[in-house]
Amino acid sequence: MMSDVQATRQAIVEALPLTTSNHGEEPNHRFVYVPPAHIKALRLECNLVVGARGVGKSFWTAALSSQVLRTSLGQSIRDLERTDVHIGFAVSPDIDSFPTDDVFAHLMLNGASPYDVWRAVVVRWIAKAIDETVPVNDWSTTVNWVKENPEPLARLVHRTNQKLLEDNRYAMIVFDALDRTSNDWRTMDGIVRDLLRVVLWLKSYPRLHAKVFLREDQFDRTITDFPDASKLLSTKADLTWASHDLHGLLWQMFCNAQDGHGTILREKYRKVVGVLPSERDGVFQLSEEVKRDGPKLRGLFEEIAGPWMGRDRRRGIPYVWSVSHLADGLGRTSPRSFLAAIRAAGDDSIDKYPDYTFALHYESIKRGVQKASEIRVAEMAEDYPWVTRVMDPLRGLTVPSNFSLIEERWKDGISDVLGTASIDRLPPQHAARGWRGVRNDLERLGIFETMKDDRVNLPDLYRVGFGLGRRGGILPLK
């Protein structure tokens, strides 16, 4: 018969999916968790949402497009229940709703400004919403109609706003994955800047809203250097995850595990918190007290991982260690990395430590960080192919390291800085400044961190996956 600890380990593994990337698909409502810091980002009046890889930009885009999830979110975010949502750009192509990157490039090559292309996207959306007709044979036709019919366009938008007012409803268009619009920074800057101008245009209509999800490196550029951009900047929200948010998400997923696995983990919750999680519409939800209460969440993690990362307190506390060792160089830990590490720790504990007192062995948590690092490096290769190119020559290097040694390896392994670029993705932003420009880009991404003595260090999240060593640290992947 399976012991309580073995059953808990199996429940942990079964509760967490192999991947938390939804690729534009509707999220499972059992796993939708709203950190307090994300509530502002989901409000209708928030036009600009900024976040790093894996923090939830595409997740919230997909969640907002689901009527079921909007109804659920509407319990804590006013007006979402009465809002119709349309996707204006995203990872998953929808040629009738928005042009692909190739179509976008073709339209611009033929003289269309990004501003008119984005207004064409808006026009198709609102015309369909109120059952009116605009030319939709192809995107060139719609763009030309927008350019040549300023008064009919203005009247169409006004009628849409009036109808929504009469029906006591709102409408919102959401834009995500804008790095896919071009592989040239200046071109993409123009595309994003003009999109934000369109968002500002829509702000004149109280029932029409737009929300733009941006990567941090996109937002850091000159995309808001136009009149009245401050009206958008004042609504900006950052998608961040505090340590207690990550642990809260973990237990949201644990409590909603399927079959007997959920029963086992909810009983662990009851043992620590004192009561079972509440249930609403078939979904178990953590109490607001538990979401914000560090001691409660810390007690929950100690229940499955014990109090120490070794035999005594000198090795660290699992509740803290599991998050801090997954942080990037800017101190941010993504939910995707955290959940991947905990799942891998569960698998490793099953294989290697069947007789350990707690469900997660501390050495397994360390190996979980290795697995999360491997996943994170693969994700960076997807978004920033040039990163893999510049990190490969550094394998085997021990950090912290003098930058001169890193630069020497780059010069020996890569003939040209610009040769790091990918044909179909954005290159390093500051490649024109040489290797110091690349260093600056890696710091902005949280891969490099500069120490007080100017040496370069890497957080475990990237160091392990890219194969760099550190004395006394988690072993790098081979």
C-alpha positions in Angstrom: 0.0 0.0 0.0 1.3 3.5 -0.9 2.4 5.6 2.1 1.0 9.1 2.8 4.3 10.7 1.7 4.4 8.6 -1.5 0.8 9.5 -2.3 1.5 13.2 -1.7 4.5 13.1 -4.1 2.4 11.5 -6.8 -0.4 14.0 -6.2 2.1 16.9 -6.6 3.4 15.6 -9.9 -0.2 14.9 -11.2 -1.4 18.3 -10.1 1.2 20.3 -12.1 1.1 20.1 -15.9 4.2 19.3 -17.9 4.0 22.7 -19.5 2.2 25.9 -18.3 2.5 27.6 -21.7 -1.0 27.8 -23.1 0.0 28.9 -26.7 -3.1 31.1 -27.0 -5.5 28.4 -25.9 -8.2 29.1 -23.3 -6.7 28.4 -19.8 -8.2 25.8 -17.6 -10.5 27.7 -15.2 -9.3 25.6 -12.2 -5.8 27.1 -12.6 -6.8 30.8 -13.0 -5.2 32.6 -10.1 -5.2 36.4 -9.9 -2.3 37.9 -7.8 -3.3 41.2 -6.3 -0.6 43.0 -8.5 -2.4 41.7 -11.6 -5.8 43.1 -10.8 -4.9 46.6 -12.1 -3.6 45.0 -15.3 -6.9 43.3 -16.0 -9.1 46.4 -15.4 -10.7 47.9 -18.5 -9.1 51.3 -18.0 -5.6 49.8 -18.0 -4.3 50.2 -21.6 -0.7 49.1 -21.2 0.6 46.0 -19.5 4.3 45.2 -19.4 6.0 41.9 -18.4 8.9 39.6 -18.9 8.8 36.1 -20.5 6.6 33.6 -18.6 4.7 36.1 -16.3 1.3 35.8 -17.9 0.9 38.1 -20.9 -0.4 35.5 -23.3 -2.2 33.7 -20.4 -4.2 36.8 -19.6 -4.8 37.5 -23.3 -6.4 34.1 -23.7 -8.3 34.3 -20.4 -9.8 37.7 -21.3 -11.1 36.3 -24.6 -13.1 33.6 -22.8 -16.6 34.5 -21.7 -16.6 31.9 -19.0 -13.3 33.2 -17.5 -14.4 36.8 -17.8 -17.5 36.0 -15.8 -15.3 34.4 -13.1 -12.9 37.3 -13.1 -15.7 39.7 -13.0 -16.3 38.7 -9.3 -13.1 40.7 -8.4 -12.7 43.0 -11.5 -15.6 45.3 -12.1 -17.3 45.4 -15.5 -15.5 42.3 -17.1 -18.8 40.4 -16.9 -20.3 43.0 -19.2 -17.4 43.2 -21.6 -17.1 41.6 -25.1 -13.4 40.9 -25.9 -11.8 40.7 -29.3 -8.1 39.7 -30.1 -6.4 42.3 -32.3 -3.0 40.5 -32.5 -1.7 37.4 -30.8 0.5 34.3 -31.1 -2.2 32.3 -32.9 -2.8 33.7 -36.4 -6.4 34.8 -37.3 -6.1 36.4 -40.7 -9.7 37.7 -40.7 -9.0 39.6 -37.4 -5.5 40.8 -37.9 -2.7 40.7 -40.6 0.2 38.3 -40.2 3.7 39.7 -40.0 4.2 39.0 -43.8 0.9 40.8 -44.7 1.8 43.6 -42.4 5.2 44.0 -44.1 3.5 43.9 -47.5 1.0 46.6 -46.6 3.8 48.9 -45.3 5.9 48.2 -48.4 2.9 49.5 -50.5 2.6 52.7 -48.5 0.3 51.9 -45.7 1.3 53.3 -42.3 1.0 51.1 -39.2 -1.5 53.6 -37.8 -3.9 52.9 -40.7 -3.3 49.1 -40.5 -4.2 49.1 -36.8 -7.3 51.3 -37.4 -8.3 48.8 -40.1 -8.1 46.0 -37.5 -10.3 48.1 -35.2 -12.8 48.8 -38.0 -13.2 45.1 -38.8 -13.8 44.4 -35.1 -16.4 47.1 -34.4 -18.2 46.7 -37.8 -18.7 43.0 -37.0 -19.8 43.8 -33.4 -22.7 46.0 -34.6 -23.5 44.0 -37.8 -22.4 46.7 -40.2 -20.4 46.2 -43.4 -17.0 47.5 -44.4 -14.8 46.1 -47.2 -13.0 42.9 -46.1 -11.9 41.3 -49.4 -8.3 41.6 -48.2 -6.4 43.9 -45.8 -5.4 46.3 -48.4 -9.1 47.0 -49.2 -9.9 47.6 -45.5 -6.8 49.9 -45.0 -7.7 51.9 -48.1 -11.3 52.3 -46.8 -10.0 53.6 -43.5 -7.7 56.1 -45.2 -10.3 57.4 -47.7 -13.4 57.5 -45.5 -12.5 59.6 -42.3 -16.1 60.7 -41.7 -17.8 57.3 -42.2 -15.1 55.9 -39.9 -15.8 58.4 -37.2 -19.5 57.8 -37.4 -19.0 54.0 -37.3 -17.0 54.3 -34.1 -19.6 56.7 -32.6 -22.5 54.3 -33.4 -20.6 51.4 -31.8 -20.0 53.4 -28.6 -23.7 54.5 -28.5 -25.0 50.9 -29.0 -22.8 49.6 -26.2 -24.0 52.4 -24.0 -27.7 51.6 -24.7 -27.0 47.9 -24.0 -25.0 48.7 -20.9 -22.0 46.8 -22.2 -18.3 47.4 -22.9 -16.0 46.1 -25.7 -12.3 45.6 -25.5 -9.7 44.7 -28.1 -6.5 43.0 -26.8 -3.0 43.0 -28.5 -0.2 40.6 -27.5 3.0 39.1 -29.0 3.8 42.3 -30.9 7.5 41.2 -31.2 6.1 38.9 -33.9 5.2 41.9 -36.1 8.7 42.5 -37.4 12.3 41.3 -37.1 13.7 44.8 -37.3 13.7 47.0 -34.1 13.0 50.3 -35.8 10.2 48.9 -37.9 8.7 47.2 -34.8 9.0 50.5 -32.8 7.0 52.3 -35.5 4.4 49.5 -35.5 4.0 49.6 -31.7 4.1 53.4 -31.5 1.2 53.6 -34.0 -0.7 51.0 -32.2 -0.5 53.0 -29.0 -1.7 56.1 -31.0 -4.8 54.0 -32.0 -5.3 53.0 -28.4 -5.3 56.7 -27.5 -7.8 57.4 -30.3 -10.2 54.9 -28.8 -9.9 56.5 -25.3 -12.3 59.2 -26.6 -15.1 56.6 -26.6 -16.0 55.5 -23.0 -17.4 52.1 -24.0 -14.5 51.1 -26.2 -11.3 49.9 -24.6 -7.9 48.6 -25.8 -5.2 46.7 -23.9 -1.7 46.1 -25.1 0.7 43.5 -23.6 4.3 44.4 -24.2 7.7 42.8 -23.4 9.9 44.9 -21.2 12.5 45.5 -23.9 9.8 46.8 -26.2 8.5 49.2 -23.7 12.0 50.5 -22.8 12.4 51.9 -26.3 11.0 55.2 -27.8 7.5 54.0 -28.5 5.7 56.6 -26.3 7.3 59.7 -27.8 4.1 61.2 -29.2 1.6 63.8 -28.0 -0.6 62.8 -25.0 1.2 59.4 -24.6 1.2 60.2 -20.8 -2.6 59.4 -20.8 -1.6 55.8 -21.6 1.5 55.7 -19.4 -0.7 56.7 -16.4 -2.6 53.4 -16.9 0.5 51.2 -17.2 0.6 48.0 -15.1 3.5 45.6 -14.6 2.9 41.9 -14.4 5.0 40.9 -11.4 4.9 37.9 -9.1 5.9 38.2 -5.4 7.0 35.1 -3.6 3.6 34.7 -1.9 1.9 35.0 -5.2 3.9 32.0 -6.6 3.2 29.9 -3.6 -0.5 30.9 -3.7 -0.6 29.8 -7.4 1.0 26.5 -6.5 -1.6 25.7 -3.9 -4.4 26.9 -6.2 -3.2 24.2 -8.6 -2.7 21.6 -5.8 -6.2 22.1 -4.4 -7.8 21.7 -7.8 -5.9 18.6 -8.8 -8.1 15.9 -10.3 -9.5 12.8 -8.6 -7.9 11.6 -5.4 -4.8 13.7 -5.9 -6.8 16.9 -5.1 -8.3 15.2 -2.0 -4.8 14.4 -0.7 -3.5 18.0 -1.2 -6.6 19.7 0.1 -6.2 17.7 3.3 -2.7 19.0 3.6 -4.2 22.5 3.1 -6.8 21.9 5.9 -4.1 20.5 8.2 -2.1 23.8 8.0 -4.8 26.4 7.5 -7.5 24.8 9.7 -10.3 24.7 7.1 -10.6 23.3 3.5 -10.4 25.8 0.6 -13.8 27.2 -0.4 -15.5 25.9 -3.6 -17.3 27.9 -6.1 -18.6 26.6 -9.5 -16.5 23.5 -9.1 -13.3 25.4 -8.5 -11.5 25.4 -5.1 -10.1 28.8 -4.1 -7.7 30.0 -1.5 -9.0 32.4 1.0 -7.8 36.0 0.7 -6.1 35.6 4.1 -4.0 32.7 2.8 -3.1 34.5 -0.4 -1.5 37.4 1.5 -0.4 35.6 4.7 3.3 34.6 4.5 3.3 32.4 7.6 0.3 30.4 6.3 1.9 29.8 2.9 5.2 29.1 4.5 3.6 26.5 6.7 1.9 24.9 3.6 5.3 24.5 1.9 7.0 23.2 5.0 4.3 20.5 5.2 5.5 19.1 1.8 9.2 20.2 1.8 10.3 20.4 5.4 11.9 23.4 7.3 15.5 23.3 5.9 17.4 22.9 2.6 19.6 20.4 4.4 20.1 19.0 7.9 19.9 22.4 9.6 19.0 26.1 9.1 22.4 27.0 7.6 21.4 25.6 4.2 18.4 27.8 3.9 14.6 27.6 4.0 12.8 25.7 1.2 9.9 28.2 1.1 12.4 31.0 0.3 15.1 29.1 -1.5 12.8 27.6 -4.1 11.8 31.0 -5.3 15.1 33.0 -4.8 17.2 30.4 -6.8 14.8 30.7 -9.7 15.1 34.5 -9.9 16.7 36.2 -12.9 19.3 38.9 -12.6 16.6 41.5 -11.9 15.2 39.5 -9.0 12.1 38.2 -10.8 10.9 34.6 -10.6 8.2 33.6 -13.2 5.4 31.2 -12.4 6.4 29.0 -15.3 9.9 28.4 -13.9 8.6 27.9 -10.3 5.9 25.3 -11.2 8.4 23.4 -13.5 10.9 23.2 -10.7 8.3 21.9 -8.2 7.0 19.3 -10.6 10.6 18.1 -11.4 11.4 18.0 -7.6 8.4 15.7 -7.1 9.5 13.4 -9.9 13.0 13.3 -8.5 11.9 12.6 -5.0 9.8 9.6 -6.2 12.8 8.2 -8.0 15.6 8.9 -5.5 14.3 9.4 -2.0 11.4 7.0 -1.4 12.0 6.9 2.4 12.4 10.6 3.0 10.1 12.1 5.7 8.7 14.9 3.4 7.2 14.7 -0.1 10.0 16.9 -1.6 13.6 16.2 -0.8 15.9 19.3 -0.6 18.3 17.7 -3.1 15.3 17.2 -5.4 14.4 20.8 -5.1 17.9 21.7 -6.3 17.5 19.4 -9.3 14.1 21.0 -9.9 16.0 24.3 -10.4 18.2 22.5 -13.0 15.1 21.4 -14.9 13.5 24.9 -14.7 16.8 26.4 -15.9 16.8 24.0 -18.9 13.2 25.0 -19.8 14.0 28.7 -19.3 17.0 28.6 -21.6 14.8 26.9 -24.3 12.2 29.6 -23.9 14.8 32.4 -24.3 16.1 30.6 -27.5 12.5 30.9 -28.8 12.1 34.6 -28.1 15.7 35.7 -28.5 17.6 33.3 -30.7 20.7 35.5 -30.5 21.0 34.8 -26.8 21.8 31.1 -27.4 24.4 32.2 -30.0 26.3 34.5 -27.6 26.0 32.1 -24.6 27.3 29.0 -26.3 31.0 30.2 -26.3 30.8 30.7 -22.5 30.0 27.1 -21.6 32.4 25.8 -18.9 33.2 29.3 -17.7 33.1 29.9 -13.9 31.3 33.0 -12.7 31.7 35.6 -11.4 34.0 36.5 -14.2 35.8 39.5 -15.6 34.1 40.8 -18.6 37.4 40.9 -20.5 37.4 37.0 -20.4 33.8 36.9 -21.7 34.6 39.3 -24.5 37.6 37.3 -25.4 35.5 34.1 -25.8 33.0 36.0 -27.9 35.6 37.3 -30.2 37.1 33.8 -30.6 33.8 32.1 -31.1 31.7 34.6 -33.0 33.2 36.6 -36.0 30.7 39.4 -35.9 28.2 40.8 -33.3 25.5 41.2 -35.9 26.1 37.6 -36.9 24.3 36.7 -33.7 21.0 37.8 -35.2 18.2 35.5 -36.4 16.6 35.9 -39.8 13.1 35.9 -38.5 13.4 37.4 -34.9 14.6 40.6 -33.4 18.4 41.0 -33.0 20.2 42.4 -29.9 19.0 45.9 -29.4 22.4 47.5 -29.0 24.5 45.3 -31.3 25.8 48.5 -33.0 27.7 49.3 -29.8 29.7 46.0 -30.1 30.1 43.5 -27.3 29.5 46.0 -24.6 26.1 46.6 -26.2 25.4 42.9 -26.1 26.4 42.8 -22.4 24.0 45.6 -21.8 21.2 43.7 -23.5 21.9 40.6 -21.5 21.7 42.6 -18.3 18.3 44.1 -19.4 17.0 40.6 -19.9 18.1 39.5 -16.5 20.7 37.0 -17.8 23.8 38.9 -16.8 24.2 40.8 -13.5 27.1 43.2 -12.8 28.7 43.0 -9.4 30.1 45.9 -7.4 33.6 45.1 -8.6 32.3 45.1 -12.2 32.6 41.3 -12.7 29.8 39.5 -14.5 27.7 37.0 -12.6 24.7 34.9 -13.8 21.7 33.8 -11.6 21.2 30.1 -11.3 18.1 30.3 -13.5 20.4 30.9 -16.5 23.8 29.8 -15.3 22.8 26.2 -14.9 21.0 25.9 -18.3 23.7 27.7 -20.2 26.4 25.4 -18.7 28.4 27.9 -16.6 29.9 26.9 -13.2 30.1 28.6 -9.8 32.0 27.4 -6.8 29.6 25.8 -4.4 26.6 26.4 -6.6 24.1 24.0 -8.3 25.9 22.0 -10.9 25.5 23.2 -14.5 23.7 21.0 -17.1 26.1 19.1 -19.3 
